[in-house]
Amino acid sequence: MSAELLSLFAGILIGLIYALLKARSPAPPAIALVGLLGMLIGEQVTVQMLKPVHTTALHTCQAQPTATASLNTACSRGGKS
C-alpha cells in the first residue's frame, strides 16, 4: 500500500476517533492543512532539486565512452579525481 493511501486511512481513522470522543482537533483545520501542504511542497521541491545533481555527473561520464583512461577512472569513482 502506498504511503499516501496509508496516510489518508490513518487520518480518517484519527478523525473518526476524534468524532466519537467529541474532541476537537488540536490545531485549527485550515492552519493544519496549510502546514501539511507546505510540508508536501517542500519535500517535492527538495527531491526535484537533488535529483539533477546526482544524475548530471552520471550522464557526463556515460556520454563520453571514448574518453581517456584517467577520465574513465574518475567517472567510475563518481566523478572525483
mmCIF file of the N, C-alpha and C atoms, coordinates in Angstrom:
data_MODEL
# 
_entry.id   MODEL 
# 
loop_
_atom_site.group_PDB 
_atom_site.id 
_atom_site.type_symbol 
_atom_site.label_atom_id 
_atom_site.label_alt_id 
_atom_site.label_comp_id 
_atom_site.label_asym_id 
_atom_site.label_entity_id 
_atom_site.label_seq_id 
_atom_site.pdbx_PDB_ins_code 
_atom_site.Cartn_x 
_atom_site.Cartn_y 
_atom_site.Cartn_z 
_atom_site.occupancy 
_atom_site.B_iso_or_equiv 
_atom_site.pdbx_formal_charge 
_atom_site.auth_seq_id 
_atom_site.auth_comp_id 
_atom_site.auth_asym_id 
_atom_site.auth_atom_id 
_atom_site.pdbx_PDB_model_num 
ATOM 1   N N  . MET A 1 1  ? 0.857   -1.175 0.000   1.00 0.00 ? 1  MET A N  1 
ATOM 2   C CA . MET A 1 1  ? 0.000   0.000  0.000   1.00 0.00 ? 1  MET A CA 1 
ATOM 3   C C  . MET A 1 1  ? 0.900   1.234  0.000   1.00 0.00 ? 1  MET A C  1 
ATOM 4   N N  . SER A 1 2  ? 0.545   2.232  -0.811  1.00 0.00 ? 2  SER A N  1 
ATOM 5   C CA . SER A 1 2  ? 1.380   3.431  -0.909  1.00 0.00 ? 2  SER A CA 1 
ATOM 6   C C  . SER A 1 2  ? 1.283   4.265  0.375   1.00 0.00 ? 2  SER A C  1 
ATOM 7   N N  . ALA A 1 3  ? 2.297   5.061  0.559   1.00 0.00 ? 3  ALA A N  1 
ATOM 8   C CA . ALA A 1 3  ? 2.346   5.909  1.750   1.00 0.00 ? 3  ALA A CA 1 
ATOM 9   C C  . ALA A 1 3  ? 1.192   6.912  1.769   1.00 0.00 ? 3  ALA A C  1 
ATOM 10  N N  . GLU A 1 4  ? 0.799   7.378  0.584   1.00 0.00 ? 4  GLU A N  1 
ATOM 11  C CA . GLU A 1 4  ? -0.305  8.346  0.519   1.00 0.00 ? 4  GLU A CA 1 
ATOM 12  C C  . GLU A 1 4  ? -1.614  7.732  0.996   1.00 0.00 ? 4  GLU A C  1 
ATOM 13  N N  . LEU A 1 5  ? -1.904  6.505  0.534   1.00 0.00 ? 5  LEU A N  1 
ATOM 14  C CA . LEU A 1 5  ? -3.149  5.850  0.966   1.00 0.00 ? 5  LEU A CA 1 
ATOM 15  C C  . LEU A 1 5  ? -3.108  5.501  2.442   1.00 0.00 ? 5  LEU A C  1 
ATOM 16  N N  . LEU A 1 6  ? -1.976  5.033  2.911   1.00 0.00 ? 6  LEU A N  1 
ATOM 17  C CA . LEU A 1 6  ? -1.834  4.708  4.328   1.00 0.00 ? 6  LEU A CA 1 
ATOM 18  C C  . LEU A 1 6  ? -2.043  5.957  5.179   1.00 0.00 ? 6  LEU A C  1 
ATOM 19  N N  . SER A 1 7  ? -1.484  7.063  4.738   1.00 0.00 ? 7  SER A N  1 
ATOM 20  C CA . SER A 1 7  ? -1.649  8.325  5.457   1.00 0.00 ? 7  SER A CA 1 
ATOM 21  C C  . SER A 1 7  ? -3.108  8.770  5.449   1.00 0.00 ? 7  SER A C  1 
ATOM 22  N N  . LEU A 1 8  ? -3.771  8.627  4.307   1.00 0.00 ? 8  LEU A N  1 
ATOM 23  C CA . LEU A 1 8  ? -5.177  9.003  4.212   1.00 0.00 ? 8  LEU A CA 1 
ATOM 24  C C  . LEU A 1 8  ? -6.032  8.160  5.156   1.00 0.00 ? 8  LEU A C  1 
ATOM 25  N N  . PHE A 1 9  ? -5.821  6.858  5.154   1.00 0.00 ? 9  PHE A N  1 
ATOM 26  C CA . PHE A 1 9  ? -6.590  5.978  6.040   1.00 0.00 ? 9  PHE A CA 1 
ATOM 27  C C  . PHE A 1 9  ? -6.313  6.270  7.506   1.00 0.00 ? 9  PHE A C  1 
ATOM 28  N N  . ALA A 1 10 ? -5.062  6.555  7.841   1.00 0.00 ? 10 ALA A N  1 
ATOM 29  C CA . ALA A 1 10 ? -4.727  6.896  9.230   1.00 0.00 ? 10 ALA A CA 1 
ATOM 30  C C  . ALA A 1 10 ? -5.430  8.189  9.642   1.00 0.00 ? 10 ALA A C  1 
ATOM 31  N N  . GLY A 1 11 ? -5.443  9.161  8.741   1.00 0.00 ? 11 GLY A N  1 
ATOM 32  C CA . GLY A 1 11 ? -6.128  10.425 9.033   1.00 0.00 ? 11 GLY A CA 1 
ATOM 33  C C  . GLY A 1 11 ? -7.619  10.241 9.228   1.00 0.00 ? 11 GLY A C  1 
ATOM 34  N N  . ILE A 1 12 ? -8.222  9.417  8.387   1.00 0.00 ? 12 ILE A N  1 
ATOM 35  C CA . ILE A 1 12 ? -9.660  9.141  8.521   1.00 0.00 ? 12 ILE A CA 1 
ATOM 36  C C  . ILE A 1 12 ? -9.939  8.441  9.853   1.00 0.00 ? 12 ILE A C  1 
ATOM 37  N N  . LEU A 1 13 ? -9.103  7.477  10.206  1.00 0.00 ? 13 LEU A N  1 
ATOM 38  C CA . LEU A 1 13 ? -9.270  6.751  11.471  1.00 0.00 ? 13 LEU A CA 1 
ATOM 39  C C  . LEU A 1 13 ? -9.158  7.704  12.665  1.00 0.00 ? 13 LEU A C  1 
ATOM 40  N N  . ILE A 1 14 ? -8.160  8.559  12.646  1.00 0.00 ? 14 ILE A N  1 
ATOM 41  C CA . ILE A 1 14 ? -7.996  9.513  13.743  1.00 0.00 ? 14 ILE A CA 1 
ATOM 42  C C  . ILE A 1 14 ? -9.186  10.475 13.780  1.00 0.00 ? 14 ILE A C  1 
ATOM 43  N N  . GLY A 1 15 ? -9.670  10.895 12.602  1.00 0.00 ? 15 GLY A N  1 
ATOM 44  C CA . GLY A 1 15 ? -10.850 11.768 12.548  1.00 0.00 ? 15 GLY A CA 1 
ATOM 45  C C  . GLY A 1 15 ? -12.067 11.107 13.154  1.00 0.00 ? 15 GLY A C  1 
ATOM 46  N N  . LEU A 1 16 ? -12.258 9.814  12.870  1.00 0.00 ? 16 LEU A N  1 
ATOM 47  C CA . LEU A 1 16 ? -13.384 9.080  13.460  1.00 0.00 ? 16 LEU A CA 1 
ATOM 48  C C  . LEU A 1 16 ? -13.249 8.991  14.983  1.00 0.00 ? 16 LEU A C  1 
ATOM 49  N N  . ILE A 1 17 ? -12.045 8.748  15.444  1.00 0.00 ? 17 ILE A N  1 
ATOM 50  C CA . ILE A 1 17 ? -11.822 8.662  16.898  1.00 0.00 ? 17 ILE A CA 1 
ATOM 51  C C  . ILE A 1 17 ? -12.132 10.005 17.551  1.00 0.00 ? 17 ILE A C  1 
ATOM 52  N N  . TYR A 1 18 ? -11.642 11.112 16.944  1.00 0.00 ? 18 TYR A N  1 
ATOM 53  C CA . TYR A 1 18 ? -11.943 12.442 17.476  1.00 0.00 ? 18 TYR A CA 1 
ATOM 54  C C  . TYR A 1 18 ? -13.448 12.680 17.509  1.00 0.00 ? 18 TYR A C  1 
ATOM 55  N N  . ALA A 1 19 ? -14.154 12.272 16.448  1.00 0.00 ? 19 ALA A N  1 
ATOM 56  C CA . ALA A 1 19 ? -15.602 12.491 16.391  1.00 0.00 ? 19 ALA A CA 1 
ATOM 57  C C  . ALA A 1 19 ? -16.324 11.676 17.460  1.00 0.00 ? 19 ALA A C  1 
ATOM 58  N N  . LEU A 1 20 ? -15.918 10.418 17.642  1.00 0.00 ? 20 LEU A N  1 
ATOM 59  C CA . LEU A 1 20 ? -16.546 9.574  18.658  1.00 0.00 ? 20 LEU A CA 1 
ATOM 60  C C  . LEU A 1 20 ? -16.316 10.104 20.069  1.00 0.00 ? 20 LEU A C  1 
ATOM 61  N N  . LEU A 1 21 ? -15.136 10.661 20.295  1.00 0.00 ? 21 LEU A N  1 
ATOM 62  C CA . LEU A 1 21 ? -14.815 11.218 21.614  1.00 0.00 ? 21 LEU A CA 1 
ATOM 63  C C  . LEU A 1 21 ? -15.317 12.656 21.773  1.00 0.00 ? 21 LEU A C  1 
ATOM 64  N N  . LYS A 1 22 ? -15.911 13.197 20.692  1.00 0.00 ? 22 LYS A N  1 
ATOM 65  C CA . LYS A 1 22 ? -16.390 14.587 20.682  1.00 0.00 ? 22 LYS A CA 1 
ATOM 66  C C  . LYS A 1 22 ? -15.274 15.559 21.062  1.00 0.00 ? 22 LYS A C  1 
ATOM 67  N N  . ALA A 1 23 ? -14.094 15.259 20.582  1.00 0.00 ? 23 ALA A N  1 
ATOM 68  C CA . ALA A 1 23 ? -12.925 16.113 20.833  1.00 0.00 ? 23 ALA A CA 1 
ATOM 69  C C  . ALA A 1 23 ? -12.651 16.952 19.595  1.00 0.00 ? 23 ALA A C  1 
ATOM 70  N N  . ARG A 1 24 ? -12.115 18.126 19.816  1.00 0.00 ? 24 ARG A N  1 
ATOM 71  C CA . ARG A 1 24 ? -11.745 18.978 18.689  1.00 0.00 ? 24 ARG A CA 1 
ATOM 72  C C  . ARG A 1 24 ? -10.282 18.724 18.331  1.00 0.00 ? 24 ARG A C  1 
ATOM 73  N N  . SER A 1 25 ? -9.967  18.958 17.082  1.00 0.00 ? 25 SER A N  1 
ATOM 74  C CA . SER A 1 25 ? -8.588  18.824 16.616  1.00 0.00 ? 25 SER A CA 1 
ATOM 75  C C  . SER A 1 25 ? -7.706  19.811 17.380  1.00 0.00 ? 25 SER A C  1 
ATOM 76  N N  . PRO A 1 26 ? -6.481  19.403 17.731  1.00 0.00 ? 26 PRO A N  1 
ATOM 77  C CA . PRO A 1 26 ? -5.617  20.305 18.495  1.00 0.00 ? 26 PRO A CA 1 
ATOM 78  C C  . PRO A 1 26 ? -5.189  21.541 17.703  1.00 0.00 ? 26 PRO A C  1 
ATOM 79  N N  . ALA A 1 27 ? -5.246  21.497 16.390  1.00 0.00 ? 27 ALA A N  1 
ATOM 80  C CA . ALA A 1 27 ? -4.885  22.653 15.563  1.00 0.00 ? 27 ALA A CA 1 
ATOM 81  C C  . ALA A 1 27 ? -6.094  23.061 14.735  1.00 0.00 ? 27 ALA A C  1 
ATOM 82  N N  . PRO A 1 28 ? -6.233  24.339 14.479  1.00 0.00 ? 28 PRO A N  1 
ATOM 83  C CA . PRO A 1 28 ? -7.326  24.753 13.594  1.00 0.00 ? 28 PRO A CA 1 
ATOM 84  C C  . PRO A 1 28 ? -7.165  24.069 12.234  1.00 0.00 ? 28 PRO A C  1 
ATOM 85  N N  . PRO A 1 29 ? -8.240  23.535 11.669  1.00 0.00 ? 29 PRO A N  1 
ATOM 86  C CA . PRO A 1 29 ? -8.130  22.756 10.433  1.00 0.00 ? 29 PRO A CA 1 
ATOM 87  C C  . PRO A 1 29 ? -7.460  23.487 9.278   1.00 0.00 ? 29 PRO A C  1 
ATOM 88  N N  . ALA A 1 30 ? -7.767  24.750 9.082   1.00 0.00 ? 30 ALA A N  1 
ATOM 89  C CA . ALA A 1 30 ? -7.167  25.487 7.958   1.00 0.00 ? 30 ALA A CA 1 
ATOM 90  C C  . ALA A 1 30 ? -5.656  25.608 8.135   1.00 0.00 ? 30 ALA A C  1 
ATOM 91  N N  . ILE A 1 31 ? -5.221  25.924 9.334   1.00 0.00 ? 31 ILE A N  1 
ATOM 92  C CA . ILE A 1 31 ? -3.793  26.069 9.595   1.00 0.00 ? 31 ILE A CA 1 
ATOM 93  C C  . ILE A 1 31 ? -3.092  24.721 9.451   1.00 0.00 ? 31 ILE A C  1 
ATOM 94  N N  . ALA A 1 32 ? -3.716  23.668 9.927   1.00 0.00 ? 32 ALA A N  1 
ATOM 95  C CA . ALA A 1 32 ? -3.117  22.336 9.828   1.00 0.00 ? 32 ALA A CA 1 
ATOM 96  C C  . ALA A 1 32 ? -2.963  21.907 8.372   1.00 0.00 ? 32 ALA A C  1 
ATOM 97  N N  . LEU A 1 33 ? -3.988  22.155 7.563   1.00 0.00 ? 33 LEU A N  1 
ATOM 98  C CA . LEU A 1 33 ? -3.916  21.771 6.156   1.00 0.00 ? 33 LEU A CA 1 
ATOM 99  C C  . LEU A 1 33 ? -2.879  22.581 5.391   1.00 0.00 ? 33 LEU A C  1 
ATOM 100 N N  . VAL A 1 34 ? -2.773  23.855 5.698   1.00 0.00 ? 34 VAL A N  1 
ATOM 101 C CA . VAL A 1 34 ? -1.763  24.686 5.041   1.00 0.00 ? 34 VAL A CA 1 
ATOM 102 C C  . VAL A 1 34 ? -0.367  24.209 5.433   1.00 0.00 ? 34 VAL A C  1 
ATOM 103 N N  . GLY A 1 35 ? -0.191  23.846 6.682   1.00 0.00 ? 35 GLY A N  1 
ATOM 104 C CA . GLY A 1 35 ? 1.104   23.319 7.129   1.00 0.00 ? 35 GLY A CA 1 
ATOM 105 C C  . GLY A 1 35 ? 1.458   22.019 6.439   1.00 0.00 ? 35 GLY A C  1 
ATOM 106 N N  . LEU A 1 36 ? 0.493   21.129 6.319   1.00 0.00 ? 36 LEU A N  1 
ATOM 107 C CA . LEU A 1 36 ? 0.741   19.862 5.613   1.00 0.00 ? 36 LEU A CA 1 
ATOM 108 C C  . LEU A 1 36 ? 1.043   20.100 4.144   1.00 0.00 ? 36 LEU A C  1 
ATOM 109 N N  . LEU A 1 37 ? 0.334   21.026 3.527   1.00 0.00 ? 37 LEU A N  1 
ATOM 110 C CA . LEU A 1 37 ? 0.596   21.356 2.132   1.00 0.00 ? 37 LEU A CA 1 
ATOM 111 C C  . LEU A 1 37 ? 2.020   21.897 1.972   1.00 0.00 ? 37 LEU A C  1 
ATOM 112 N N  . GLY A 1 38 ? 2.432   22.738 2.887   1.00 0.00 ? 38 GLY A N  1 
ATOM 113 C CA . GLY A 1 38 ? 3.796   23.265 2.855   1.00 0.00 ? 38 GLY A CA 1 
ATOM 114 C C  . GLY A 1 38 ? 4.837   22.169 2.988   1.00 0.00 ? 38 GLY A C  1 
ATOM 115 N N  . MET A 1 39 ? 4.569   21.198 3.847   1.00 0.00 ? 39 MET A N  1 
ATOM 116 C CA . MET A 1 39 ? 5.497   20.076 4.011   1.00 0.00 ? 39 MET A CA 1 
ATOM 117 C C  . MET A 1 39 ? 5.605   19.271 2.718   1.00 0.00 ? 39 MET A C  1 
ATOM 118 N N  . LEU A 1 40 ? 4.470   19.006 2.082   1.00 0.00 ? 40 LEU A N  1 
ATOM 119 C CA . LEU A 1 40 ? 4.480   18.246 0.825   1.00 0.00 ? 40 LEU A CA 1 
ATOM 120 C C  . LEU A 1 40 ? 5.209   18.996 -0.279  1.00 0.00 ? 40 LEU A C  1 
ATOM 121 N N  . ILE A 1 41 ? 4.953   20.288 -0.385  1.00 0.00 ? 41 ILE A N  1 
ATOM 122 C CA . ILE A 1 41 ? 5.629   21.089 -1.409  1.00 0.00 ? 41 ILE A CA 1 
ATOM 123 C C  . ILE A 1 41 ? 7.127   21.127 -1.142  1.00 0.00 ? 41 ILE A C  1 
ATOM 124 N N  . GLY A 1 42 ? 7.507   21.331 0.092   1.00 0.00 ? 42 GLY A N  1 
ATOM 125 C CA . GLY A 1 42 ? 8.930   21.350 0.446   1.00 0.00 ? 42 GLY A CA 1 
ATOM 126 C C  . GLY A 1 42 ? 9.621   20.040 0.135   1.00 0.00 ? 42 GLY A C  1 
ATOM 127 N N  . GLU A 1 43 ? 8.951   18.937 0.396   1.00 0.00 ? 43 GLU A N  1 
ATOM 128 C CA . GLU A 1 43 ? 9.531   17.621 0.101   1.00 0.00 ? 43 GLU A CA 1 
ATOM 129 C C  . GLU A 1 43 ? 9.736   17.449 -1.401  1.00 0.00 ? 43 GLU A C  1 
ATOM 130 N N  . GLN A 1 44 ? 8.722   17.797 -2.187  1.00 0.00 ? 44 GLN A N  1 
ATOM 131 C CA . GLN A 1 44 ? 8.828   17.623 -3.638  1.00 0.00 ? 44 GLN A CA 1 
ATOM 132 C C  . GLN A 1 44 ? 9.871   18.552 -4.245  1.00 0.00 ? 44 GLN A C  1 
ATOM 133 N N  . VAL A 1 45 ? 9.952   19.779 -3.766  1.00 0.00 ? 45 VAL A N  1 
ATOM 134 C CA . VAL A 1 45 ? 10.959  20.713 -4.271  1.00 0.00 ? 45 VAL A CA 1 
ATOM 135 C C  . VAL A 1 45 ? 12.355  20.191 -3.970  1.00 0.00 ? 45 VAL A C  1 
ATOM 136 N N  . THR A 1 46 ? 12.554  19.681 -2.760  1.00 0.00 ? 46 THR A N  1 
ATOM 137 C CA . THR A 1 46 ? 13.851  19.148 -2.380  1.00 0.00 ? 46 THR A CA 1 
ATOM 138 C C  . THR A 1 46 ? 14.229  17.949 -3.237  1.00 0.00 ? 46 THR A C  1 
ATOM 139 N N  . VAL A 1 47 ? 13.291  17.045 -3.457  1.00 0.00 ? 47 VAL A N  1 
ATOM 140 C CA . VAL A 1 47 ? 13.559  15.867 -4.284  1.00 0.00 ? 47 VAL A CA 1 
ATOM 141 C C  . VAL A 1 47 ? 13.937  16.292 -5.698  1.00 0.00 ? 47 VAL A C  1 
ATOM 142 N N  . GLN A 1 48 ? 13.209  17.255 -6.260  1.00 0.00 ? 48 GLN A N  1 
ATOM 143 C CA . GLN A 1 48 ? 13.490  17.708 -7.619  1.00 0.00 ? 48 GLN A CA 1 
ATOM 144 C C  . GLN A 1 48 ? 14.819  18.455 -7.697  1.00 0.00 ? 48 GLN A C  1 
ATOM 145 N N  . MET A 1 49 ? 15.178  19.189 -6.656  1.00 0.00 ? 49 MET A N  1 
ATOM 146 C CA . MET A 1 49 ? 16.446  19.919 -6.667  1.00 0.00 ? 49 MET A CA 1 
ATOM 147 C C  . MET A 1 49 ? 17.637  18.970 -6.546  1.00 0.00 ? 49 MET A C  1 
ATOM 148 N N  . LEU A 1 50 ? 17.493  17.912 -5.771  1.00 0.00 ? 50 LEU A N  1 
ATOM 149 C CA . LEU A 1 50 ? 18.596  16.979 -5.574  1.00 0.00 ? 50 LEU A CA 1 
ATOM 150 C C  . LEU A 1 50 ? 18.736  15.986 -6.720  1.00 0.00 ? 50 LEU A C  1 
ATOM 151 N N  . LYS A 1 51 ? 17.672  15.701 -7.419  1.00 0.00 ? 51 LYS A N  1 
ATOM 152 C CA . LYS A 1 51 ? 17.700  14.721 -8.496  1.00 0.00 ? 51 LYS A CA 1 
ATOM 153 C C  . LYS A 1 51 ? 18.695  15.085 -9.595  1.00 0.00 ? 51 LYS A C  1 
ATOM 154 N N  . PRO A 1 52 ? 18.685  16.302 -10.165 1.00 0.00 ? 52 PRO A N  1 
ATOM 155 C CA . PRO A 1 52 ? 19.634  16.627 -11.231 1.00 0.00 ? 52 PRO A CA 1 
ATOM 156 C C  . PRO A 1 52 ? 21.093  16.597 -10.773 1.00 0.00 ? 52 PRO A C  1 
ATOM 157 N N  . VAL A 1 53 ? 21.372  16.924 -9.531  1.00 0.00 ? 53 VAL A N  1 
ATOM 158 C CA . VAL A 1 53 ? 22.741  16.919 -9.038  1.00 0.00 ? 53 VAL A CA 1 
ATOM 159 C C  . VAL A 1 53 ? 23.323  15.512 -9.128  1.00 0.00 ? 53 VAL A C  1 
ATOM 160 N N  . HIS A 1 54 ? 22.544  14.521 -8.788  1.00 0.00 ? 54 HIS A N  1 
ATOM 161 C CA . HIS A 1 54 ? 23.016  13.134 -8.800  1.00 0.00 ? 54 HIS A CA 1 
ATOM 162 C C  . HIS A 1 54 ? 23.175  12.614 -10.222 1.00 0.00 ? 54 HIS A C  1 
ATOM 163 N N  . THR A 1 55 ? 22.249  12.918 -11.103 1.00 0.00 ? 55 THR A N  1 
ATOM 164 C CA . THR A 1 55 ? 22.274  12.334 -12.439 1.00 0.00 ? 55 THR A CA 1 
ATOM 165 C C  . THR A 1 55 ? 23.174  13.086 -13.403 1.00 0.00 ? 55 THR A C  1 
ATOM 166 N N  . THR A 1 56 ? 23.522  14.348 -13.127 1.00 0.00 ? 56 THR A N  1 
ATOM 167 C CA . THR A 1 56 ? 24.358  15.112 -14.046 1.00 0.00 ? 56 THR A CA 1 
ATOM 168 C C  . THR A 1 56 ? 25.733  14.476 -14.192 1.00 0.00 ? 56 THR A C  1 
ATOM 169 N N  . ALA A 1 57 ? 26.386  14.119 -13.101 1.00 0.00 ? 57 ALA A N  1 
ATOM 170 C CA . ALA A 1 57 ? 27.711  13.503 -13.168 1.00 0.00 ? 57 ALA A CA 1 
ATOM 171 C C  . ALA A 1 57 ? 27.628  12.151 -13.859 1.00 0.00 ? 57 ALA A C  1 
ATOM 172 N N  . LEU A 1 58 ? 26.576  11.418 -13.616 1.00 0.00 ? 58 LEU A N  1 
ATOM 173 C CA . LEU A 1 58 ? 26.417  10.107 -14.229 1.00 0.00 ? 58 LEU A CA 1 
ATOM 174 C C  . LEU A 1 58 ? 26.264  10.235 -15.741 1.00 0.00 ? 58 LEU A C  1 
ATOM 175 N N  . HIS A 1 59 ? 25.450  11.178 -16.203 1.00 0.00 ? 59 HIS A N  1 
ATOM 176 C CA . HIS A 1 59 ? 25.266  11.363 -17.637 1.00 0.00 ? 59 HIS A CA 1 
ATOM 177 C C  . HIS A 1 59 ? 26.536  11.883 -18.306 1.00 0.00 ? 59 HIS A C  1 
ATOM 178 N N  . THR A 1 60 ? 27.285  12.721 -17.619 1.00 0.00 ? 60 THR A N  1 
ATOM 179 C CA . THR A 1 60 ? 28.528  13.242 -18.178 1.00 0.00 ? 60 THR A CA 1 
ATOM 180 C C  . THR A 1 60 ? 29.509  12.109 -18.405 1.00 0.00 ? 60 THR A C  1 
ATOM 181 N N  . CYS A 1 61 ? 29.624  11.210 -17.455 1.00 0.00 ? 61 CYS A N  1 
ATOM 182 C CA . CYS A 1 61 ? 30.555  10.095 -17.578 1.00 0.00 ? 61 CYS A CA 1 
ATOM 183 C C  . CYS A 1 61 ? 30.094  9.110  -18.642 1.00 0.00 ? 61 CYS A C  1 
ATOM 184 N N  . GLN A 1 62 ? 28.810  8.870  -18.756 1.00 0.00 ? 62 GLN A N  1 
ATOM 185 C CA . GLN A 1 62 ? 28.311  7.908  -19.728 1.00 0.00 ? 62 GLN A CA 1 
ATOM 186 C C  . GLN A 1 62 ? 28.318  8.475  -21.143 1.00 0.00 ? 62 GLN A C  1 
ATOM 187 N N  . ALA A 1 63 ? 28.298  9.796  -21.285 1.00 0.00 ? 63 ALA A N  1 
ATOM 188 C CA . ALA A 1 63 ? 28.226  10.409 -22.607 1.00 0.00 ? 63 ALA A CA 1 
ATOM 189 C C  . ALA A 1 63 ? 29.573  10.403 -23.323 1.00 0.00 ? 63 ALA A C  1 
ATOM 190 N N  . GLN A 1 64 ? 30.656  10.058 -22.634 1.00 0.00 ? 64 GLN A N  1 
ATOM 191 C CA . GLN A 1 64 ? 31.983  10.100 -23.227 1.00 0.00 ? 64 GLN A CA 1 
ATOM 192 C C  . GLN A 1 64 ? 32.647  8.727  -23.158 1.00 0.00 ? 64 GLN A C  1 
ATOM 193 N N  . PRO A 1 65 ? 32.204  7.758  -23.958 1.00 0.00 ? 65 PRO A N  1 
ATOM 194 C CA . PRO A 1 65 ? 32.772  6.419  -23.873 1.00 0.00 ? 65 PRO A CA 1 
ATOM 195 C C  . PRO A 1 65 ? 34.203  6.331  -24.418 1.00 0.00 ? 65 PRO A C  1 
ATOM 196 N N  . THR A 1 66 ? 34.654  7.293  -25.238 1.00 0.00 ? 66 THR A N  1 
ATOM 197 C CA . THR A 1 66 ? 35.997  7.242  -25.809 1.00 0.00 ? 66 THR A CA 1 
ATOM 198 C C  . THR A 1 66 ? 36.970  8.121  -25.045 1.00 0.00 ? 66 THR A C  1 
ATOM 199 N N  . ALA A 1 67 ? 36.637  8.508  -23.839 1.00 0.00 ? 67 ALA A N  1 
ATOM 200 C CA . ALA A 1 67 ? 37.487  9.392  -23.044 1.00 0.00 ? 67 ALA A CA 1 
ATOM 201 C C  . ALA A 1 67 ? 38.750  8.653  -22.615 1.00 0.00 ? 67 ALA A C  1 
ATOM 202 N N  . THR A 1 68 ? 39.698  9.422  -22.124 1.00 0.00 ? 68 THR A N  1 
ATOM 203 C CA . THR A 1 68 ? 40.969  8.840  -21.693 1.00 0.00 ? 68 THR A CA 1 
ATOM 204 C C  . THR A 1 68 ? 40.772  7.960  -20.468 1.00 0.00 ? 68 THR A C  1 
ATOM 205 N N  . ALA A 1 69 ? 41.779  7.169  -20.165 1.00 0.00 ? 69 ALA A N  1 
ATOM 206 C CA . ALA A 1 69 ? 41.692  6.239  -19.027 1.00 0.00 ? 69 ALA A CA 1 
ATOM 207 C C  . ALA A 1 69 ? 41.529  6.991  -17.713 1.00 0.00 ? 69 ALA A C  1 
ATOM 208 N N  . SER A 1 70 ? 42.189  8.154  -17.574 1.00 0.00 ? 70 SER A N  1 
ATOM 209 C CA . SER A 1 70 ? 42.070  8.895  -16.313 1.00 0.00 ? 70 SER A CA 1 
ATOM 210 C C  . SER A 1 70 ? 40.655  9.409  -16.104 1.00 0.00 ? 70 SER A C  1 
ATOM 211 N N  . LEU A 1 71 ? 39.978  9.849  -17.182 1.00 0.00 ? 71 LEU A N  1 
ATOM 212 C CA . LEU A 1 71 ? 38.598  10.302 -17.056 1.00 0.00 ? 71 LEU A CA 1 
ATOM 213 C C  . LEU A 1 71 ? 37.683  9.129  -16.734 1.00 0.00 ? 71 LEU A C  1 
ATOM 214 N N  . ASN A 1 72 ? 37.909  7.994  -17.389 1.00 0.00 ? 72 ASN A N  1 
ATOM 215 C CA . ASN A 1 72 ? 37.103  6.817  -17.101 1.00 0.00 ? 72 ASN A CA 1 
ATOM 216 C C  . ASN A 1 72 ? 37.261  6.383  -15.652 1.00 0.00 ? 72 ASN A C  1 
ATOM 217 N N  . THR A 1 73 ? 38.486  6.477  -15.130 1.00 0.00 ? 73 THR A N  1 
ATOM 218 C CA . THR A 1 73 ? 38.719  6.136  -13.730 1.00 0.00 ? 73 THR A CA 1 
ATOM 219 C C  . THR A 1 73 ? 37.989  7.106  -12.825 1.00 0.00 ? 73 THR A C  1 
ATOM 220 N N  . ALA A 1 74 ? 38.018  8.406  -13.171 1.00 0.00 ? 74 ALA A N  1 
ATOM 221 C CA . ALA A 1 74 ? 37.307  9.403  -12.359 1.00 0.00 ? 74 ALA A CA 1 
ATOM 222 C C  . ALA A 1 74 ? 35.806  9.150  -12.395 1.00 0.00 ? 74 ALA A C  1 
ATOM 223 N N  . CYS A 1 75 ? 35.265  8.775  -13.556 1.00 0.00 ? 75 CYS A N  1 
ATOM 224 C CA . CYS A 1 75 ? 33.837  8.515  -13.654 1.00 0.00 ? 75 CYS A CA 1 
ATOM 225 C C  . CYS A 1 75 ? 33.453  7.292  -12.852 1.00 0.00 ? 75 CYS A C  1 
ATOM 226 N N  . SER A 1 76 ? 34.283  6.266  -12.839 1.00 0.00 ? 76 SER A N  1 
ATOM 227 C CA . SER A 1 76 ? 33.939  5.061  -12.091 1.00 0.00 ? 76 SER A CA 1 
ATOM 228 C C  . SER A 1 76 ? 33.971  5.308  -10.598 1.00 0.00 ? 76 SER A C  1 
ATOM 229 N N  . ARG A 1 77 ? 34.664  6.373  -10.151 1.00 0.00 ? 77 ARG A N  1 
ATOM 230 C CA . ARG A 1 77 ? 34.687  6.718  -8.739  1.00 0.00 ? 77 ARG A CA 1 
ATOM 231 C C  . ARG A 1 77 ? 33.687  7.794  -8.401  1.00 0.00 ? 77 ARG A C  1 
ATOM 232 N N  . GLY A 1 78 ? 32.724  8.050  -9.287  1.00 0.00 ? 78 GLY A N  1 
ATOM 233 C CA . GLY A 1 78 ? 31.685  9.035  -9.010  1.00 0.00 ? 78 GLY A CA 1 
ATOM 234 C C  . GLY A 1 78 ? 32.068  10.430 -9.425  1.00 0.00 ? 78 GLY A C  1 
ATOM 235 N N  . GLY A 1 79 ? 33.017  10.581 -10.344 1.00 0.00 ? 79 GLY A N  1 
ATOM 236 C CA . GLY A 1 79 ? 33.384  11.888 -10.838 1.00 0.00 ? 79 GLY A CA 1 
ATOM 237 C C  . GLY A 1 79 ? 34.488  12.557 -10.052 1.00 0.00 ? 79 GLY A C  1 
ATOM 238 N N  . LYS A 1 80 ? 35.055  11.918 -9.043  1.00 0.00 ? 80 LYS A N  1 
ATOM 239 C CA . LYS A 1 80 ? 36.112  12.500 -8.233  1.00 0.00 ? 80 LYS A CA 1 
ATOM 240 C C  . LYS A 1 80 ? 37.462  12.122 -8.821  1.00 0.00 ? 80 LYS A C  1 
ATOM 241 N N  . SER A 1 81 ? 38.373  13.065 -8.867  1.00 0.00 ? 81 SER A N  1 
ATOM 242 C CA . SER A 1 81 ? 39.705  12.791 -9.427  1.00 0.00 ? 81 SER A CA 1 
ATOM 243 C C  . SER A 1 81 ? 40.648  12.253 -8.387  1.00 0.00 ? 81 SER A C  1 
# 
